[in-house]
């Protein structure tokens, strides 16, 4: 291997510093071990860079907008600069708005609040509940799970061809599945939507932390994502995109900040003139630190270089997939097949194991944090498992005998802060658990599988 190649390989294998990388946790079998956080798809650890930036700002924290004091003006500038940073990170169009929310769920509920009353919404059953459920007040068409990216586009085209051609329509689609990690054909779906006069919103909660997202290049109308999955704590999210529906809608929340002018009417009521900027849907004191944390994460990921980040993550994906493939009892879940491109999110089942029991053993006996269940994507997971809704059994007993169907799954997820050692330890632990079984006894407590005392 040449010196230049070795240096390139070393850069690919270097994780970004994150909080918690030195945390140790106790094992039920005795001793402690460095915690392997492999649940990034739920919440990623904060980047050290983000934490440092927030800590540097914290002494200067103040109210935003309309404050006359220095700290208030500084905080206002920081808040609005964060909006511009996010717009650059997403490669937004000049007229797009960036609205700060609490999360992806909040962002999509805000957009659902803003769609015209007669709007028809198209959403695949494979979506996370955050993008599957907010449209209850609209005319919703739920699309069956596709088995190839091409089938996804064709399914959408057929559905759009049958819609009312004169009314507004919106397509909601994920960028990367929170269950399988598979990338969806967003650009092709956006082209299909626009060809039929519909708009499209991209749920980028699982895409943005792993892959560059360009509103302009993908040609989506809106994009939503969460800070807590983008290595930014403090509970903030983003809805970015076209302004017209947002300006026409009543404020998501009524209150200070959303209102430009309030006067008393002669009949004793009040007349309100609302802002037509992003402030229209940001009533109340905004989460300044959350917005700043998102902007800091956007800068950190951009400066680290997406080519390097993606290459390193794909190295981890290959390590996990290759390791699990060596265990015959393990089945990785997939919609689009083994060769489908994906981010660092994989779900699987283990023959003869209750998934909650398996995940609990990984935690208690190996110090590895994963997730088990249906991952707030119940229709998708049940489609992949071929199982009907049922009550999960006791965690100490096998969920299914060999050849029988599983009721839920195990998800492992990782990203820019994951060391190679964590995924290697995970693969070794899976092999050992399948071969030798759990070393401890487990019981169900408050619906969770936990080690027995």
Protein Blocks (a to p, Z undefined) as FASTA:
>chain_A
ZZklmmmmmmmmpccddehklpccddfkgpjdddddfbfkmoccddfklmmmmmmmmmmg
cceehiabfklmmmmmmmmmmmmmmmmmnopafkbccdddfbfklmmmmmmmmpcfkbcc
dddfkbcfklmmmmmmpccddddddfbfklmmmmmmmmmmmmcfkbccdddddfbdcklo
pacdfklmmmmmmmnopacdddfklmmmmoccdfklnopabdcddfklnopghiiadded
dfklmmmpccfbgcehjambdcddfkopacddddfbfklmmgcjddfklmmmmmmmmmmm
mmnopmlmmmmmmmmmmmmmmmmmmmmkbccddfkbjklccddddcdddehiafklmmmm
mmmmnopacdedjhopmklmmmmnopacdddddfkbcfbdghiacfbdcdddddfklcfk
lmmmmmmmmmmmmmnopabdcddeehiacddZZ
